[in-house]
Amino acid sequence: MSTTGGMKKFGDLVGSIDEGTSSARFLLFRAETAEVVCFHQKELRLICPQEGWVEQDPHEILSVVYECIERTLEKLVELGGNPQTDIVAIGVTNQRETTIVWDRTTGEPLYNAIVWQDMRTSSTVDQLLETVPNKTKNKNYLKPLCGLPLSPYFSAVKLRWLLDNVPKVKGAVRAGSCLFGTVDTWLIWNLTGGPDGGAHVTDVSNASRTMLMNIETLKYDKALMKFFDVPLEILPTIRSSSEVYGLIKFRPLQHIPLAGCLGDQQSALVGQECLTRGRAKATYGTGCFLLYNTGTAVIDSYHGLISTVAYQMGPNALPVYALEGSVAVAGAALGWLRDNLNLIGGASESESAALEVENNGDVYFVPAFSGLYAPYWDPEARGVICGITEDTQRGHIVRAALEAVCFQVRDILDAMNNDSGTPLQKLKVDGGMTANAIMMQWQADLIGLDVLKPKFVETTALGAAMVAGRAVGKWDIENVSVESDSTVFKPQISENERDVRYKRWKMAIERAVGWDKCL
């Protein structure tokens, strides 16, 4: 079958722009079957001008995304497809909280993107805590409104730093030419025209990570904007996760609707089809993120988790919420072992290195390089490796780094079980680190649950394609399942061994928390 005469070789295709922290990709999926027809991926550069500062060049983000689109479309043509007739919609999924400000007239960034991992705003958080009524310095003061604790992690704090410290940003705000957005907003604005009528929008899942949106009303909250002293006119319009935001003007995709948007972790939740209350997934990438679907109810966490919007399937649909636990350092720990200690040649070597030893040698590694996220929320924590003896070998350190991710997932699952009142029965997993089979077995062992890894691993990109296809009537998410066969890892250790090892992990955590306060 050819593309002539109106026939489509692959049927309807939906594109997904998957812009992550370390790379960007563009994938083309067959609608409803979720088969990947072709894709292209390219790494992104991180800029670290000072200790704890993590930035990216917004121009580079955009150019890498454009390159991925162009290369993918070239592959589609080689396969006999036609981009203009075959592709029915495009979705976007993105690293969340990463903050960009730019000039609406010129389209020029006013500063580098401040990446979600960046910790420069610790002092900004301290200043903001001083303004909390009654001098309580309560970091959960805003949580009833936005679902989030006051932390350097979230976008409003990064935006506050930019407004306070970058003269170009201050000047653009005064001139009325400043625009703010997370990476989804930056991409959508540029793809739909940029200075020439680009759509300045975000979706509810990304907006819920700014600390500026009321989690119940899904609108910017006056009290939150006043607390952070952020002007409404620089903020993108909040839309649902599944609707047409505009037509793409970037030539290879010209006139194709840009119709879906989800933060990367929410997108993986959709891609894993955790679409009913009580289902959860964990994504193992640079960091590790667990989301637990709580349905249309916002569940307030009393155990260190955050409440977030999972998705909203259209402008008139009810929002669906999730509890989330975030681990700052997962795959990044392997990068540290490679780049700083030269213990491994790359992440792919971690499995064989860890298997050089019979057990963990009672070594525990807390990779709190820039603080701990959920459920501790301690920016003063620092990394520690405990239990080193003269018998400790390379394999023990590598294994401890892998187990650290598994233990942090246990921390979060315990909190989720306590908050939800409904213990999880199984955990779905995705992300690059799930290629390490022995780590997935350790994960099952240390949480005492079956761990399910789908054979189809592109779940983050898939979620954005699904909501985009749904918006144009080409993907029936509710009734057509894309769930593939899974590899199941079952617990293989006793409850007693699991508890003993977890207790040792907690001892290591006690040594890591508050470390910077000792100075």
N, C-alpha and C positions, 0 to 999 in steps of 0.2 A: 504493500500500500504506500503511496507517495502522498505528498502534501498538495498535489495538483487537484484541481476540481473541487476544492473545499474540503478534501479529506485531510484528517490529521493523523499522522503516523502513530503518535503516542496518545491520541485523545487530548482532552483538556489538561494543560499543565499549570501548576501554581508555583511561583517562585518564592524563595525565602532568603532574605538577607539576614545572615546570622553574624552580627558584629560582636565579638567577644573581647576579652581583655588582651589576649595574646595573639589572636588572629581574627580575620574576617573571612566569611565564606558566602557564596551564592549557590543555592541548590535549586534544581527544578524537579518537582514531584509530579507524578501522575495523580490527578485528583481522585480522591477516595481510596485508591489502592496504596498510596504512600510510597510507591516505587520511585527510587531516585533514578532519574534519566541521565543526568550529568551534573557536575559541580566543579567549582574551582575554589581554592583556599590559599590565603597568603598571610604570613606572619605580620604582626604589628610591633612597632618599637615602643618600649617604655623609656621614659626620660626621668631620671632621678637626680635633680639638681642639688638636693641636700638630703641628709639622712631623714627618712620618714616621709619625704616628698615623692609622689609618683604622678607623673604627667604623661600626656600623649599629645601629639600634634593633630588638631582637628582637620587640617588639610590632608594629612597623611591618612587619617581614618577614612575620609571621603574618597581619596584617590585609590586606596586599596579596595574599597567597596566597588568603585567603578571598574577597576581592573578585573575583579572577580566576576562581575556581571558580564563584561565583554568576553572574557575567556570562556565562560560557561556557554554563552550564546554561540560562540564559534564552534564549540563542541556539539551543541545541538544541531547546528547547520550541517556539520560533518556527518551526523547520525541520520540526516534526512528530515529534520524538523524545520519549522519556520517560526521564528520568534514572534512575529507580528500576528500570526493567526492562531498559534498553538497556546500561547500564554494568556490566561484569562484574568489573573490577578497576582499581586505581589504582597507579601507580608514582611514585616520587620521584627526581628528580635535582637535584643541588645544587652550589653553589660549595663547594669543599673547603677544609679546614684552618681555615676561619672558626670561631671558638671561642665557645661560649655556656655560661654557668653560670646555674642558676636554682634556686629553692626548690621541692622536691618537694611540699610541703604547699600552698603558695599558688599555685604556677605562675609567680611573679614573677621576672623576670630579676634577677640580683644585680649585673649590670654590663652595659654595652652589648656587643654582639657585637664581638670583635676580628677584623677582616677579614684574610684571607690575605696581603694586600699589606702589612700593618702592620709597621713596622720598630722599634717601641719596645723589642723584646726583644733587640736587639743586645747590650746590656750583660748581659742574662740569659745569653745564649750565652757571652759572655766568662767569666762566673762559673762556668758549667757546665764549660767547657773547663779551668778550673783544677782541677777534680776528677777529670779523666782520669788514670788511673794513670801513674806515672813522669814526670809533668809534661810529657807530650809535646804537650798541647793538640791532639791529633789529632781534627779535626772528623769523621773517618770511623770513630771508635772504635766507634760503635753500629751501623754499617752492616751488619756480618754478622748482626745480630739483626733489624733492622727494614728494611734496604734503603735507609736515608736518611742523609744527612750532617746533622750538627748545624747547624741554620740557624734564623733567626727565622721562616722560612716555616711550619714545622710546628706542629701543635696543642699538643703537650706543652710546648713552650717558652712559648707564649701562656698555657697553663693555669698553668705555674709562676709566670709574672709575676702572674697574678690572685691566686694563693695567697699570694704574697709582698707584694702591694701594696694589696689591697682588703680592708679589715676585714670587710665584710659577707660576703665569700667565706670568709674564715678562720672567722668565727663560724658560718656555715652548715655548714662541714665539721665543726667541733667538735660541733655540735648534731645531726649526722647527717641534715641536711635538704638538703644540696647535691647537685645533679645536674650533670654535664658532658655536653656533646655538641657535635658539629658540626651544621650546619644541618639535615641530614637527620633527626638524632635529635630536635631541637627540634620539627620539623614533625610527625614521626610520633607523638611523645609527645602533642602537643596534639590531633592529629586523632583519635587513638584514646582520648581521654578526659582527658588531662592529669592533674590531681590525682586524678581519679576513675578510677584504674586504667589510665592511659595506658601504652603499651608503651615502655619505655626501652631502645631498641635502636639499633644501627647495622649496616651491612653491611660485609663484608670489604674492599671497595674504599675506603670512607671510613676504616675503622679502620686501614688500612695507611698512612694519611697522618698519623697521630697521633704516631708514634714510640713508641707503647706496645704495639703488637701485634707478636708474633713472626711474621715473614713466612712461615716454614715451617709452624709449628703452627696459625696463625690464631687464637691465643689471646693474652691479655695476658701479657706476659713479666715475671716477678718481677724480673729484673735491670734491665729498663727502668723499671719502676715505682719501684724503689729509687733508680736514678740520678736520676730527676726528682722523687722523693719525692712521688708521687701515690698517694692511697689508692684501692684497688680498688672500694670501695663507691660511689664517685661516678661510675664509668664505666658506659656502656651495654653491654648484652649484645651480643656479636658474632654476627651471623647471616649466612646466605648472601645473595646478591643477588636470588634468585628464590624466594620463599616467602611465605606469608601471615603477616604480623607481627601482625595484629589487624584488627578491623572498625572502620570509621570511625564516629565518633559525631557529627561535624559534620553538622547536619540535612540539608542538600541531598543529601549522599552517604551518609546513615545506612545502616549494615549492609553497605555495599559493602566487600569485602576490600582492604586496603592490602597489596599483594603483591609489590612490586619496589622495589629501591633501588640506585642506583649514583651514585658521584661523577660530576660532569658530564663530565670528560674520558673516563672509562671508559665512560660512557653513549654518548658520541659514537663510541667505538670499536665498540661493539655496533651502534649505529644505522647505521654505515658498513659493517657486516657484515665487519669485520676479525676474523673468528672462527677463523682458522687461523694457525699460526706463520708469521712472515715478512711479515704484512700490517701496514700502518701508516697512520695518519691524522694530520692536523694541523688543529687548531681555532684559528681566528683571531678572538679576541674582545678583551676588555680586555687580557688577556695572550695568549700563543700557546703551545699545548701539543701536543707530538708524542708519540704512544704507538705502540710497536712490539710486536706480539704475539709473545711468546716461548714460547707453549704452556704446558705444565705444569712447565716448568723455570724456576727463578729464575736469571737471568744476572746475575752481579756485574759492575758497570761499573767499568772502570779509566780511563774517559775523561770523568768528570764527570756521568754520568747517574745516575738513581735507579732502583731496582728496586721495582715496585709490584704489588699485586694488581689484575688487570684485572677479573675477575668470577668468581663461583662460581654455577653454574646449579643451585642446589638444595642442601639440607643434606648430601646424600650424594655430591655431585659433587666431582671434583677441582678445585682452584682453577686458574685460568689467569692467568699473569703477563704483565707488560709491562715494557719499558724505557721510561722517560719522560724527556723533556727539556722544561723549562719556561722560557718567556721572560716576564719580569715585565711588560714594557711592549710592547704591540702597538697595539691600537686606542686605548689610553690616550695614546699619543704624539700622535694626531690631536686628542684632547680638549685636550691641552696647547697645541698650535698654535692651536686655536680660542680657548681661555679665557685663556691667558697672553700669547700673542703677537698674537692677532687676525689671523692669516694666512689663515684659512679660516673660513667661516661654519658649517661642520659637516663630519662625516666624508664625506658624500655629495659634497662639493665637492673632495675631495682628488684625485680622478682628473683632473678638468678642470684643476685648478691644476698638477698634476705634468706635464701635457701642454703647458703653456705654454712649456716649455723642450725643446730637442732631445735633451739628455742630462743626466746628473747634475752636470755642471760640476765634476767631481772633488770634490764635497762629500759628506762622510760624517758621519752623525749616529749617535752611540751614546746611546740614551735611557735611560741607567742612573740614573734619578731617585732610586732607593733601593737601589742595588746591582745586581749582575748575578746571575742564576740560572744554570742549566745553560748550558754545561759549566764555567763559571768559578767560580761560588759565591763571589763576592767582594762582601760587604756594604759594603766601603769604596769600591767603584767609584762614580763619578758621571758624569753625562751630559756629553758633549762634542760639538761640531760642528766638524769639521776641514775645511780646504781652502777657507775663505771668501776670496774676492778682491773687488775693486771691481766685478767683473762678476756676482757672485752675486745672484740674484733670488729672489723668493718661491717660484717653481716649483722651484728647486733645493733649497730647504729642505724643501718638502713632499715632493718626490721622495725626498730622502735619508731622511725619516722612514719612508716606505713601504718603501724598499730596506733599511732597518735591520732590519725584521721578516724580510725575505727572507734577509738575511745571517745572522741569528741562527738561522733554520731550517737553513741550510747548516751552521752550527757543530754543531748537534745531529745532523743526518743523518750528518755525518762521524764523530761519536762513536758513533752507533748502528751504522754499518757496521763500525767497528773492534771494537766490543764483540761484535756478533752473529756476525761472520765471514761474513755473507751480505748483500752489498750490496742495498739496496732497488732495485726495478725501476720503481716508480711511486709517487706520493704522492697519497692521497685527501685532499681538503680540505673544510672546512665552516666555518661561523661568519660573522659579519656582514661582516668585511673581504673575504670572497671575492666580494662584490658588485662589487668594484673589478676589472674585467677586466684592465686594464693591469698592476696589481700581480700578479695571478696569472700573467700572461705573464712578468713579471720574475722571479717565483719559479721558473718552469720554466727560464728562462735561467740563473739563478744557482746552481741545483743540478744542472743538466744532466739532468733527469728529466722525464718526462711528469707533469703535474699534472692530476688528475681532479676536477672539481667536479660533484657530482650535481645533477640538476635539482631533486631534493627536498632542501631545505636544513635541515629541522628534525631533523637527525640526533641532536642531544643529547637532545631530548625523546623522540624515537622509541625510543632505546635503553631508557629506563626503562619505556616502554609495552610493549616487546617482552618484557622479563624479567617484568613483572607479568602480562601475558597468558599467558606460558608457565607461570607458577606455578599458574594456575587452569585449565590445559588448553585455553586458547583461542588459543594462538599457537605454532605449531610452528617455532621459530627455526631449528632444525637443518636442516629440509627445505623450508621455504617462504621463498624469497628475496624481499626487498622492494627489491632494488637497482634503481635507476632509470637511465635514460640519463644520461650525463655529458658535460659540455663538457670537451674535452681541450686543454690548453695544452702545446705542444711547444717544446723549446729552440730558439732562433733565433740564438744567438751562438756564436762559436767557443770551443773549450776554452781557447785562449790568452787571449782577452778575459775569459772567466770567471775564470781564475786571476789575471790582473792585477788585476781589480777586487776579488777576494776578498783578495788581498795588501794592498791599500790599506785594506780594512775591518779587517784584523788590525792594521795600523798605528794606526788610530783606537782600537781596543780597548786597545792598549798604553798609550795616553794616558789612557784612562778608568779602568783598574784601579788600585786602591790610592790613589785621589785623596785620600780623607779622611785617609790616613796621613801625608800631606804637611803636615797642619796642626800 
